[in-house]
Every structure is written in C-alpha cells, then in structure tokens.
Amino acid sequence: MYVFEWAPGMDVESLCEKLASCVSTVRWWSGEVVYVGCECPPDRKTLVASILAGALLRDWLYRQLVVRVQQSEPAWTGDEIEYTVLIQLHDLRVAKARFAGFDLDTWETKVASDLCAWMEHENWLSLPAFARFRMRPLVTALSAEVERRMRQLRLEDEYEESLRMLRYMLHEQPIVQRELHVFCAPERIWMTDAEGELVRDEEVLAAALADESDVDSEDLAMSILITRSPCRIVLHDLYPEAPWPSFAETIRRVFRERVTPCLGCIACRLHEAQRLRGDDGALDLTWSDGTAEGQGLDI
Ligand SMILES: [Zn+2]
C-alpha cells in the first residue's frame, strides 16, 4: 500500500474519490496530519500519479496563492480573494502563461512524471513537502503574477471610486456656458479658454499651495475643471501613451459627453512636430496671445 501525507484543511474526500475511480482500495486518516492510503497495481501507477499531480497543481497551489494574497492584500475579504485567485488561476492556465519556464499543464505533467518515478521505489511520501520542494520556482513566479494582478484590480477599484466621487462633485456644480481647452502633454498639463488665453485659477492655486501636502498637478487641474464646470471641454491629448490611468482618460470618464477630442489644431501639430524632432522644450503657443511659459496655469 502507498501512503501519502496530504495537507490538513484540504479537500481529502474529493481526492480519495478520484483515486477510488482507478484503484480498488483507498483509505484516509485525518488528524493533525492527513494520510491517504491506496493499493495501486503497477498498471495504475501513472494514473494515480496524474491524479496526485492534479491535486497539487490545482487544490494545493490554489491554497498557497490564497494564503500569499491574504498577506499582501489584507484589504480584500476572504471570499473576494478566493474567488479572484480562482479566476486568475483559470485565466493563466487557459492562456498557457509560463512560470519558471513552463505553463501550468506542463508543470502538472512534469510533477506527475516525478511522482510516478518515485512510486517505483518508495511507498510513502509527504505530498506538501514534495510540492514545496519540487514546485518552489513555480509558486514563486506564479504568486508574483497573481499578486500583481490583484494589486492592479485594487487600483482599478480605487480609480472607479475616485471617478464616482469626481462625478458627484461635478454634479453639484452649475454648468457654465463656457468652453475650455485642456492640453495633456508628457511634461505638463495646461488649459486655455476658447480664445487661447491660458487659464489660471487663483483661489484653487492658493488653496493648493497653502496645503502642506504634495500638490498633484493633475488633482489641481481637475479641481479647476470641476470648479469651472465648463459645458464643453476640448481635449488635446498630446500623450496618448501615458501610463494608466492617464489624465486624459480621467477627464473623459468624469466629463463624459461634455468632452470633445481635438482632431488636430495648430498646438497639437506643433507639439507633434517637436516630438518627432526630439525636442522636449516647452510648446511655443504663438496663438495664445504671447503668454510665456511660467505664467498662467502651467501645472
Ligand atoms: Zn489640439
């Protein structure tokens, strides 16, 4: 009889059911340590090894990831973590994502092969200890990826929450019959009115500068936009490759139908020409009434 030590708290009954479908005698003992015993004729070793590998690459691996994410993302509830890890694991398996050189199905085949080789010579094995040793590179790489994805999901949740708050604040403001132009460039953000005059807002700037905390230029620009609540915003997105979440995206999501994209004005064409020349210098807004950089709202 082979005896396998299994991890406490794991679903030993379903493992035994699977084993019982291919071998005649399966028993299990549960206490501080869980043991599974099974009689296994030689022609069934490969099948038993693949069932055990499946339990390790699915149930055991899943439990490892849940424990790790619980430590790295304590704000999530247990149910949220279990559900999300399950989805991520399924996605990564289907996408054939590779970890420490192999995708999850290949890892399962390799682990099954190792177990089968071991069963040729021994009749006792601690499956958790075997997995911790044999699957360590997989667990390290896979949990880094799952934790990265969970972190991204949390950031997306926080972003959605901030958008809801901004839309609520905007809803409280009376709409002004005025058009504003917002320019989002890699090096800075600025605004003009419909005539090309740079916009500045003394009250918001003073409040921001009086605040000891870090003044974020995007927060400042958003405060001005919400306070002014223009009926129309022409968005000149000079930085479409900005990292998520870009300010242009936030403007589109908050102001929705009030936002019109610029389809190619002089300023955008000049900026593009400068970018192609590799010139990082400030944009020469010749049409903005000669306002020099450093004046107006240059945030
Ligand atoms: Zn433009």
Residues whose N, C-alpha, C, O or C-beta is under 5 A from the ligand:
A	BS01	ZN	H236 C262 G264 C265 C268
